C-alpha cells in the first residue's frame, strides 16, 4: 500500500482536495499578477521634450511608434531626447496612464532603467526559488508557501509607496524573490495531497493566465502602477486567512518522522470528505519514514558534475540548457514587451496570457501521440516562422495593418514558446536517470531563469523592434537544429541508475535500462518527480 492509495480510500478528489486546489489557485493567480505587473508599469508613453523655446500643445493617439526616432510637428518633437541640440528641461508624457517611466522620466539617458528593473526582478525570482527549495524541505511546504506569499503582499504595499526608481528596483527584487519562492513550493504542496490519477489537475487549472487577465482588467480600470501594487496586496489579504484551514503535507510530515501529525492530517482529509481512515494508514506512514531515514543514511549524493559525466549525458544537458535559456528569453521578452505592440495595451496583456492556453492542451495531446522530439520541432518551427514573419511585415507592410499583423504574429510566437516548454519539460525528466533527475531538471531550470534575467536586454521591443525579432528567429533556428540531436523517449522506460559503461549507448539511441539491463515498467512521471505536466510558469520558476 502507498500513501496515494490512502488518499484514494479517503475520498480521492473530495471536498478537502477541492479546498486545497481553490486556495493554491488563488495564490497562483495573484502571483501571476505580481509577476506581470511590469508589463504595464514599464509602459513608455509618447512624450515631448520640453525646452525654454517650446510649449506643450501636441497630443497623439499613435501607439505604433519606433521610439528610436523622433517625430517632429511644428516646434515640438515627439519621443525625441532633445530639440535642435537643446537640452530638455523636462519630459511631458501623453495619455492618462501613470507608469514608472512617466513617474521618473525613464527615457533617453535613463531608458536602461526599465529593462534593468525587470532583470533585477527575475534575479529575485532565481534567488527565491533556490532558497525556497531548501526551505520547503526543512520547514515544510505550508509554512514556506504562505511565508513567501505574505512577503509578496508586504513588498507590494511598500513598492506602491516608492519615491524613486532606485527604491522601486530594490522592491521589485524582493517581489521577485517572493514569487520565486512560492512557485517552487506550490506544485509539490498541492501534488502531495492528490492521488496519482488526479495530479494532472495541478496544471489543468490555468490560474496563472487567468491571474494575468485579472491584472489586465485592473490595469485598464486603475491605469496607475502604484494602485496596481496596492490592488494586488488588497486581494492577497483574504487569502492569508486560508493558512489556518490547510494543513501541512502528510508526506513531508512522514519524511520528517512526525507520524502522529501525518496521521492527523489524513484524519482531517477523511472527515471533510465524509469517509473513514483506512486501518493501514499508520503502517504506510511509518514505512515512508523508515525509507526516508535509510535514504538519508545510505544515499549517494549526486552533483552537477554527474550530469556532464559522459558525452551523451553532457550533450543532453547542454542542449536542454541552451533551449530553456532561449525559450525563457523569448517568453519573457514578449510578455514584458507587450506595451510595444499595436492596439489596446490592456487587451494585448490579456491576449498574451490567453495565448498560452491552447499550448497547454495541444502539448498534452502531441507529446503522447507524435513524440517529444517531433512536438518540440513543430513548436520551434511555428515560433521561428512567426518571428521572421514579424520582421518581413515590419519592413514591407505600412499603415494600421502592420501593427495589427505584428501583434497577431507575436501572440502566435508566445503560444509556440509555451508549447516548447511543455513538450521539453517531460522530455528533460525522461532523459535523466532517477538518481540525477532532480539535479538535471534543476540545472536546466536554472538556465531558464538566467534567460529571464537576460530577456529585457536581449529583446528590446521598445527601441529595436526588428532586431529583437531577428534574434527570436535565430535562437529558434539553433534550437530547432539541436532538437534533432536529442533522443526520442516516447514509450521508453525511465532509467533508475547511471551506468557509465552503457551511458552513451543507451542515451544516444533512446533506450533506458535499469541496473540489471532489463527494460523497466514505465511509471507515470507523477510517481517519479511529482508532476511534470506543468504550466510554463511552474516549469521555469
Secondary structure, 3 states (H helix, E strand, C coil): CCHHHHHHHCCCCCHHHHHHHHHHHHHHHHHHHHHHCHHHHCCCCCEEEECCCCCCCCCCCCCCCCCCCCEEECCEEECCCEECCEECCEEEECCCCECHHHHHCCCHHHCHHHHHHHHHHHHHHHHHHHHHHHHHHHHCHHHHHHHHHHHHHHHHHHHHCCCCHHHHHHHHHHHHHHHHHHHHHHHHHHHCCCCHHHCCHHHHCCHHHHHHHHHHHHHHHHCEHHHHHHHHHHHHHHHHHHHHCCCCCHHHHHHCCCHHHHHHHHHHHHHHHCCCCCCCHHHHHHHHHHHHHHHHHHCCCCCHHHHHCCHHHHHHHHHHHHHHHHHHHHHHHHHHCHHHCCCCHHHHHHHHHHHHHHHHHHHHHHHHHCCHHHHHHHHHHHHHHHHHHHHHHHHHCCCHHHHHHHHHHHHHHHHHHHHHHHHHHHHHHHHCCHHHHHHHHHHHHHHHHHHHHHHHHHCCCCCCHHHHHHHHHHHHHHHHHHHCCCCCCCCCCCCCCCCHHHHHHHHHHCCCCCCCCCCCCCCCHHHHHCCCCCCHHHHHC
